[in-house]
Structures are given as structure tokens and as C-alpha cells.
Amino acid sequence: MEAKDALQALKEGNERYVNGKLRHPHTDPKYRDTLQDGQTPFAVILSCADSRVVPELLFDQGLGDLFVIRVAGNIAKDKVLGSIEYAVKFLGSKLVVVLGHENCGAVGASLGSDDPGGHIGAIINKIKPAVYMAKKMDGDLLTNAIQNNAHIVTEEIKEAKPILAPAVSEGDLMVVPAYYKLSTGEVEFL
């Protein structure tokens, strides 16, 4: 599936989700059996690990449709980039969506100056540039920081070498930021 078609499939699936008209495609045992020998997910979704953000549900997709990577704050570090590279190089995915979401706790924790301790600090430090940008913007600080973070991560993915940057420049891969509204179920592509 080409990137523009994959993006359209996600938009249509989200519309079904918002309107409560879910199809739950590709979830029956017969289809599951077809996936035993491999997968060809049409899109990669890098989303937050938040339990309220479940890409397969909010895009109304089923088994084998999406290659989902979930990490607090939807940040991209080496292991995440490697996972995306795998989906692009070996599974044929043509679309990557960086999905931030309303009221993200990881981004919210990045707004302050307190050190949360442990490995959480690595996540917060990765998000801080988005917060600095948001502090210079009009509007809600948290929302702006979440959306900035999705944009920043999108650019990091687009520039990742040696696999993703060439795929983007050759037109074989599209990477887009998005924002999921917990309050309505809508995904806004930024």
C-alpha cells in the first residue's frame, strides 16, 4: 500500500472509531492463520505507551495492519529508530505516524524542572526541546508541547540514517505527526 493510501485508510478508520461504527477488521481466526508466515503492516505508528492510546482501536485496524511502537512520550531513540527501520526495510511499510495525544503525562512531566529520578529523566530530557518551543507560543502550554514533540520526533525520523532518510528523500516513505484527542477520539494529522 502506498503512503497516501495508508494515510487515507487510517483517516477512515479513525472516523469509524469517532462515530462508533467500528468494523474490527482482520481479527477472525481465518485471517489470523494467514499471518503465520509473515506480516506486511501498511503503517508504522509510534505512539505513547499511555493505556488510553491504542492505535489498533483508534484507527479501527486489525492483526497485521499496523506496526505499533509504544514508548512514553512517543520519543525516538536508537531502539525505536531500529524498529521503524525494520518495518520499512523488511516489512514494506510506507507510512510512519508519530502520534502524540491530549493530556500526555510524559510531556506534562517535562513542563516542570523537578528531576523525577530513575530512567524517567531520559524521557523528559528528550521532550524538553518541545517544551522550550511551546513556552514561546500562544495557547495551551501542554498541548503546544505535545504537538511540538510530535513534529520534532517526525523530523528526527525523517533524518535518521542510513535507512530512513534515503527512503524519505526517494519518496518511498512518508512520516507525519498527529495528535490524538482523548476527549473526542479524533486524530488530527498535523
Backbone bond lengths (Angstrom), bond angles and torsions (degrees), N, CA, C in turn:
res aa  C-N    CA-C-N  psi(-1)  N-CA   C-N-CA  omega(-1)  CA-C   N-CA-C  phi
1 M - - - 1.447 - - 1.527 108.47 -
2 E 1.303 116.45 131.74 1.463 120.83 177.66 1.532 110.28 -71.57
3 A 1.323 115.97 158.92 1.462 121.59 -174.97 1.527 112.66 -57.63
4 K 1.321 117.25 -44.86 1.468 119.60 -177.47 1.531 111.00 -65.41
5 D 1.328 116.92 -34.88 1.463 120.57 177.40 1.530 110.72 -71.65
6 A 1.327 115.92 -37.08 1.463 120.31 177.35 1.526 110.46 -64.16
7 L 1.327 115.92 -42.93 1.461 120.58 178.54 1.532 110.27 -62.52
8 Q 1.309 116.88 -41.14 1.468 120.73 178.43 1.525 110.93 -64.57
9 A 1.328 117.52 -39.95 1.472 120.96 178.16 1.528 110.76 -62.56
10 L 1.335 116.90 -38.77 1.462 120.34 177.39 1.522 111.15 -66.47
11 K 1.320 116.75 -42.70 1.464 120.67 178.98 1.530 110.85 -62.31
12 E 1.313 116.96 -43.33 1.468 120.47 179.74 1.527 111.06 -66.45
13 G 1.330 116.48 -39.98 1.455 120.51 177.67 1.516 111.67 -64.05
14 N 1.342 116.41 -40.19 1.457 119.41 178.89 1.521 110.78 -67.16
15 E 1.307 116.99 -36.14 1.466 119.88 177.60 1.533 110.27 -62.62
16 R 1.327 116.85 -40.99 1.473 119.95 176.50 1.526 110.27 -62.35
17 Y 1.336 116.46 -42.04 1.465 121.23 179.43 1.525 111.37 -61.79
18 V 1.327 116.54 -47.35 1.463 121.48 -178.90 1.531 110.33 -60.64
19 N 1.324 116.30 -39.06 1.463 121.09 -176.41 1.522 113.90 -90.16
20 G 1.333 117.45 3.09 1.464 120.44 178.57 1.510 114.03 68.86
21 K 1.338 116.95 28.45 1.465 121.26 -179.03 1.527 109.96 -115.82
22 L 1.311 116.37 51.19 1.461 122.33 -176.25 1.521 111.41 -66.76
23 R 1.326 114.71 142.03 1.463 120.91 176.66 1.529 111.16 -100.79
24 H 1.321 117.04 -22.95 1.469 122.03 -175.25 1.529 110.50 49.44
25 P 1.342 117.80 57.87 1.460 120.06 -177.06 1.534 111.72 -69.61
26 H 1.305 114.67 158.64 1.466 121.99 171.79 1.520 113.50 55.68
27 T 1.312 116.98 42.99 1.455 119.45 179.54 1.530 112.87 -122.28
28 D 1.319 117.68 -1.47 1.462 119.17 -178.04 1.538 110.90 -82.50
29 P 1.326 117.27 159.20 1.460 121.15 -177.41 1.528 113.97 -58.52
30 K 1.316 117.92 -36.39 1.474 120.73 -179.54 1.528 110.13 -63.53
31 Y 1.338 116.88 -45.12 1.465 119.56 178.07 1.523 110.50 -66.16
32 R 1.319 116.55 -41.39 1.470 120.82 178.77 1.525 110.60 -54.97
33 D 1.321 116.48 -40.19 1.464 120.78 179.76 1.530 112.23 -62.49
34 T 1.332 117.16 -30.69 1.472 119.59 -179.26 1.525 112.28 -69.99
35 L 1.318 116.98 -15.32 1.465 121.21 -176.99 1.528 113.64 -92.60
36 Q 1.311 117.39 -0.80 1.454 119.73 -176.49 1.524 113.26 -59.78
37 D 1.304 117.13 -33.85 1.465 120.45 -174.96 1.518 113.83 -97.44
38 G 1.316 118.50 1.22 1.458 119.38 178.33 1.515 112.75 161.52
39 Q 1.322 113.17 176.07 1.459 120.82 -178.52 1.521 109.91 -140.07
40 T 1.306 115.81 151.20 1.466 122.16 175.25 1.533 108.68 -139.72
41 P 1.328 117.33 67.22 1.463 119.33 -179.56 1.529 110.83 -62.08
42 F 1.321 116.48 134.79 1.461 119.66 -176.61 1.519 112.91 -80.70
43 A 1.344 117.58 -14.05 1.466 120.00 179.47 1.524 110.17 -149.51
44 V 1.321 114.26 152.06 1.458 122.71 172.20 1.515 106.35 -104.91
45 I 1.317 116.88 131.74 1.461 120.93 176.65 1.520 107.47 -118.43
46 L 1.329 116.12 116.33 1.460 121.35 172.05 1.515 106.02 -97.92
47 S 1.330 115.67 107.10 1.459 119.28 -177.33 1.515 110.08 -124.96
48 C 1.304 114.67 170.79 1.448 121.98 175.15 1.532 108.95 -69.84
49 A 1.310 115.95 155.08 1.461 121.24 177.71 1.524 112.35 -78.14
50 D 1.303 118.57 -1.43 1.460 123.97 -179.31 1.530 110.12 -50.10
51 S 1.323 116.30 131.14 1.466 121.09 -176.51 1.524 113.51 -65.64
52 R 1.321 117.32 -13.86 1.465 121.10 179.33 1.520 112.74 -89.16
53 V 1.331 116.71 -4.82 1.466 122.09 -176.21 1.522 108.06 -116.00
54 V 1.325 116.51 97.56 1.457 122.32 -176.95 1.534 107.69 -119.17
55 P 1.326 117.72 96.76 1.464 120.67 -173.28 1.523 115.18 -52.20
56 E 1.326 117.85 -41.42 1.462 119.44 -178.97 1.526 111.15 -59.88
57 L 1.328 116.91 -34.41 1.458 120.23 179.34 1.521 112.11 -78.66
58 L 1.337 116.92 -49.73 1.455 118.10 -173.55 1.526 113.55 -72.82
59 F 1.352 116.99 -13.27 1.471 120.44 172.38 1.530 110.88 -107.40
60 D 1.342 117.48 5.41 1.462 123.89 179.94 1.527 111.65 47.72
61 Q 1.323 115.45 57.75 1.457 121.86 178.83 1.517 108.92 -120.90
62 G 1.328 116.22 167.24 1.455 120.47 -175.72 1.513 113.60 -122.96
63 L 1.313 115.00 -161.06 1.449 122.02 -178.63 1.521 110.96 -58.67
64 G 1.318 116.67 132.82 1.453 121.55 175.58 1.514 115.60 80.42
65 D 1.332 118.65 -5.42 1.462 120.94 -176.56 1.524 113.02 -82.43
66 L 1.332 116.27 -38.60 1.464 120.90 -175.02 1.522 110.87 -123.36
67 F 1.316 115.96 142.56 1.456 122.93 172.18 1.519 105.34 -102.11
68 V 1.317 116.64 101.10 1.461 121.95 -170.25 1.526 110.57 -101.76
69 I 1.323 114.51 129.56 1.458 122.90 175.56 1.515 106.02 -120.21
70 R 1.331 116.08 122.88 1.461 119.66 -177.16 1.518 109.68 -121.47
71 V 1.325 115.01 126.15 1.460 121.58 177.76 1.526 107.61 -149.89
72 A 1.316 116.89 141.42 1.465 120.34 -178.79 1.521 110.75 -50.91
73 G 1.327 116.07 129.55 1.456 121.51 178.77 1.511 114.48 76.08
74 N 1.326 117.86 9.32 1.475 123.49 -178.35 1.530 112.21 39.95
75 I 1.331 114.85 50.13 1.464 120.24 179.63 1.523 109.88 -90.53
76 A 1.321 115.84 158.92 1.463 120.87 179.98 1.522 109.92 -120.16
77 K 1.303 115.32 110.68 1.460 121.79 172.15 1.527 106.57 -118.30
78 D 1.315 118.37 -173.57 1.463 121.83 -171.95 1.527 114.94 -51.86
79 K 1.315 118.35 -46.85 1.464 120.10 -177.10 1.519 111.72 -67.92
80 V 1.310 116.16 -35.33 1.465 119.87 177.02 1.527 109.69 -69.18
81 L 1.334 116.67 -46.15 1.468 119.84 178.37 1.529 110.65 -60.31
82 G 1.324 117.19 -40.14 1.459 120.58 177.51 1.514 111.97 -62.52
83 S 1.324 116.92 -38.27 1.467 120.75 177.65 1.528 111.03 -65.53
84 I 1.318 116.46 -41.16 1.468 120.16 177.77 1.523 109.59 -65.10
85 E 1.329 116.13 -44.65 1.474 119.75 177.89 1.528 110.84 -56.15
86 Y 1.314 116.70 -43.21 1.463 121.06 179.57 1.529 110.74 -58.12
87 A 1.334 116.18 -47.38 1.465 120.04 -178.79 1.522 111.63 -63.68
88 V 1.317 116.80 -37.45 1.466 120.86 -179.05 1.530 110.89 -74.55
89 K 1.309 116.32 -49.01 1.471 120.63 -174.07 1.525 113.47 -74.23
90 F 1.333 116.78 -42.80 1.457 119.05 -172.35 1.522 114.98 -105.32
91 L 1.321 117.63 -20.26 1.463 119.73 -178.02 1.520 113.30 -109.37
92 G 1.328 116.90 -9.62 1.458 120.82 175.01 1.512 116.34 82.24
93 S 1.323 118.33 15.74 1.469 120.00 178.83 1.522 109.93 -66.21
94 K 1.323 116.10 136.32 1.465 122.34 -176.46 1.520 113.19 -111.22
95 L 1.322 116.97 -5.94 1.457 121.28 -176.70 1.522 109.52 -133.52
96 V 1.338 115.66 134.92 1.462 121.97 172.45 1.523 106.85 -122.46
97 V 1.319 116.24 128.75 1.463 122.17 176.43 1.528 107.96 -114.41
98 V 1.324 115.76 125.37 1.463 121.97 174.26 1.521 105.86 -97.02
99 L 1.327 115.58 110.19 1.458 121.24 -169.54 1.529 112.20 -107.77
100 G 1.329 115.53 101.49 1.455 120.90 170.15 1.517 108.13 -84.77
101 H 1.334 117.06 169.77 1.459 117.89 -179.56 1.521 112.11 -148.45
102 E 1.296 113.70 154.22 1.464 123.29 178.52 1.532 110.21 -54.30
103 N 1.337 115.87 139.18 1.464 123.00 177.19 1.529 113.85 57.58
104 C 1.327 116.89 38.54 1.468 120.98 179.05 1.523 110.59 -65.37
105 G 1.309 116.44 121.78 1.454 121.59 -179.09 1.513 113.43 -66.68
106 A 1.320 117.34 -36.57 1.469 120.56 179.91 1.524 110.71 -65.58
107 V 1.321 116.07 -43.65 1.469 119.03 177.34 1.524 109.41 -68.85
108 G 1.318 117.61 -40.04 1.458 121.39 177.32 1.522 111.70 -57.74
109 A 1.331 116.62 -41.07 1.463 120.43 178.31 1.525 111.59 -66.80
110 S 1.312 116.70 -23.15 1.469 121.83 -179.89 1.524 112.90 -79.40
111 L 1.322 117.19 -12.10 1.460 120.89 -178.27 1.526 112.29 -72.16
112 G 1.305 116.55 -29.16 1.460 120.75 -177.54 1.521 112.70 -90.40
113 S 1.317 115.25 -177.75 1.464 120.36 -179.01 1.523 112.31 -110.14
114 D 1.326 117.54 -1.56 1.457 120.71 -179.39 1.525 111.02 -72.73
115 D 1.317 116.41 142.50 1.458 122.42 175.13 1.518 107.63 -86.76
116 P 1.323 118.19 117.44 1.458 120.61 -177.40 1.526 113.18 -76.27
117 G 1.315 116.95 -11.51 1.455 120.95 -179.40 1.516 112.63 82.51
118 G 1.303 114.71 169.82 1.461 120.15 178.81 1.521 113.18 60.87
119 H 1.300 114.98 -155.37 1.464 121.87 -179.27 1.530 112.78 -80.69
120 I 1.324 116.86 -7.71 1.464 120.46 178.88 1.527 110.03 -59.49
121 G 1.321 116.55 -33.79 1.463 120.91 179.47 1.519 113.26 -57.25
122 A 1.327 117.85 -34.03 1.468 121.11 178.62 1.526 110.78 -64.80
123 I 1.328 116.14 -36.36 1.470 120.38 178.05 1.523 109.36 -69.40
124 I 1.316 116.26 -47.99 1.463 120.90 -178.55 1.522 111.29 -61.24
125 N 1.321 117.53 -42.73 1.466 120.31 179.02 1.514 112.01 -61.95
126 K 1.327 117.17 -32.82 1.465 121.25 178.58 1.533 111.02 -70.82
127 I 1.331 116.64 -29.33 1.467 121.61 -178.01 1.530 112.35 -87.66
128 K 1.314 118.45 -22.65 1.476 123.06 -174.01 1.541 114.09 -49.99
129 P 1.335 120.78 -41.39 1.475 118.35 178.91 1.531 113.31 -57.17
130 A 1.321 116.87 -35.16 1.466 120.67 177.61 1.523 111.00 -66.83
131 V 1.331 115.92 -35.79 1.466 121.09 178.76 1.527 109.70 -68.12
132 Y 1.325 117.37 -44.67 1.474 120.66 179.27 1.524 110.46 -58.49
133 M 1.327 117.11 -42.01 1.470 120.61 177.67 1.527 110.76 -64.40
134 A 1.325 116.37 -42.10 1.475 121.33 -177.09 1.519 112.02 -64.73
135 K 1.325 117.61 -31.80 1.462 121.12 -179.40 1.528 112.11 -66.50
136 K 1.313 116.94 -16.59 1.469 121.81 179.14 1.526 111.85 -97.12
137 M 1.324 116.90 2.79 1.462 121.38 -174.90 1.521 111.35 -107.96
138 D 1.328 115.09 155.16 1.460 121.00 171.32 1.528 107.97 -78.24
139 G 1.314 116.40 156.72 1.455 120.63 176.93 1.511 112.08 101.31
140 D 1.310 115.31 -170.84 1.452 122.62 -176.57 1.531 111.09 -70.13
141 L 1.312 116.83 124.80 1.468 122.38 -176.54 1.522 111.64 -59.73
142 L 1.328 117.61 -48.29 1.460 120.25 -177.54 1.527 111.65 -64.02
143 T 1.313 117.54 -47.43 1.468 120.95 179.72 1.520 110.70 -59.92
144 N 1.325 116.52 -45.99 1.470 119.91 179.19 1.522 111.52 -62.04
145 A 1.334 117.20 -40.61 1.466 120.54 179.69 1.528 110.91 -65.56
146 I 1.321 117.20 -40.82 1.470 121.26 178.97 1.523 110.03 -62.74
147 Q 1.325 116.58 -46.78 1.465 119.63 -179.42 1.524 111.68 -68.80
148 N 1.325 117.56 -38.91 1.467 120.27 175.45 1.519 110.57 -60.34
149 N 1.332 116.03 -42.89 1.456 120.35 179.56 1.528 110.63 -59.59
150 A 1.322 117.65 -43.51 1.469 120.59 177.98 1.523 111.11 -61.42
151 H 1.329 116.86 -40.01 1.468 120.36 177.55 1.526 111.38 -65.39
152 I 1.331 116.78 -45.53 1.468 121.05 -178.64 1.530 110.53 -61.51
153 V 1.325 116.97 -46.33 1.461 120.46 -179.88 1.525 110.36 -64.46
154 T 1.315 117.03 -37.97 1.467 120.35 176.14 1.521 110.64 -57.38
155 E 1.320 116.92 -46.34 1.469 120.60 179.86 1.528 111.26 -65.81
156 E 1.332 117.38 -38.39 1.470 120.02 177.26 1.522 110.90 -60.35
157 I 1.308 116.49 -41.87 1.465 120.81 178.97 1.526 110.17 -65.65
158 K 1.327 116.98 -44.93 1.464 121.09 -179.65 1.525 112.45 -60.46
159 E 1.330 116.34 -29.86 1.462 121.15 -176.40 1.524 113.59 -96.52
160 A 1.332 118.23 -1.30 1.465 121.76 -175.69 1.534 110.91 -71.16
161 K 1.316 114.36 123.90 1.471 120.93 178.67 1.517 108.57 -108.38
162 P 1.282 119.29 152.80 1.454 128.08 13.48 1.529 115.03 -100.21
163 I 1.325 119.24 -0.38 1.469 120.10 -171.73 1.524 113.65 -102.91
164 L 1.321 118.02 -47.27 1.464 119.88 -170.07 1.525 113.37 -76.74
165 A 1.323 118.19 -44.52 1.469 120.51 -178.66 1.524 111.89 -57.55
166 P 1.341 119.29 -47.22 1.469 118.11 177.15 1.525 113.27 -62.88
167 A 1.334 117.25 -36.64 1.468 120.00 178.73 1.526 111.02 -63.27
168 V 1.342 116.25 -39.20 1.466 120.51 177.59 1.525 110.19 -66.94
169 S 1.336 116.94 -48.35 1.474 120.25 -176.15 1.531 112.09 -65.94
170 E 1.329 117.07 -28.52 1.467 120.47 178.32 1.530 112.70 -85.72
171 G 1.320 116.41 -0.99 1.460 120.50 178.89 1.520 114.59 79.85
172 D 1.331 116.90 13.28 1.461 120.89 -179.86 1.525 113.13 -89.25
173 L 1.342 116.28 -9.85 1.462 120.46 -176.55 1.519 109.89 -142.90
174 M 1.329 115.50 134.28 1.462 122.36 174.04 1.522 107.73 -113.92
175 V 1.328 116.36 134.69 1.461 121.81 178.08 1.526 107.57 -124.70
176 V 1.336 116.59 122.67 1.460 120.26 -175.46 1.521 111.26 -131.97
177 P 1.348 116.48 142.48 1.458 120.15 174.03 1.524 110.28 -86.56
178 A 1.336 115.15 152.83 1.466 120.14 178.61 1.521 109.05 -147.70
179 Y 1.318 114.81 163.43 1.463 122.22 -177.73 1.521 108.38 -135.86
180 Y 1.339 116.00 119.47 1.455 122.06 -179.79 1.517 109.97 -94.65
181 K 1.325 115.94 126.04 1.460 121.85 179.32 1.524 109.11 -93.89
182 L 1.319 115.61 107.39 1.464 120.19 178.37 1.526 111.14 -57.73
183 S 1.310 115.78 -33.63 1.462 121.07 -174.23 1.527 113.41 -69.58
184 T 1.338 117.76 -28.31 1.460 120.46 -176.94 1.525 113.76 -121.33
185 G 1.339 117.14 -18.29 1.459 120.60 -175.34 1.516 112.96 88.14
186 E 1.311 117.30 -5.52 1.466 122.02 -176.00 1.527 111.31 -78.58
187 V 1.329 115.80 139.32 1.456 122.23 170.11 1.516 107.89 -103.69
188 E 1.327 115.20 122.12 1.455 121.03 177.70 1.523 107.59 -102.07
189 F 1.326 116.42 122.42 1.462 120.45 176.18 1.513 107.79 -85.30
190 L 1.329 115.72 122.39 1.459 121.89 -171.21 1.527 111.88 -85.37
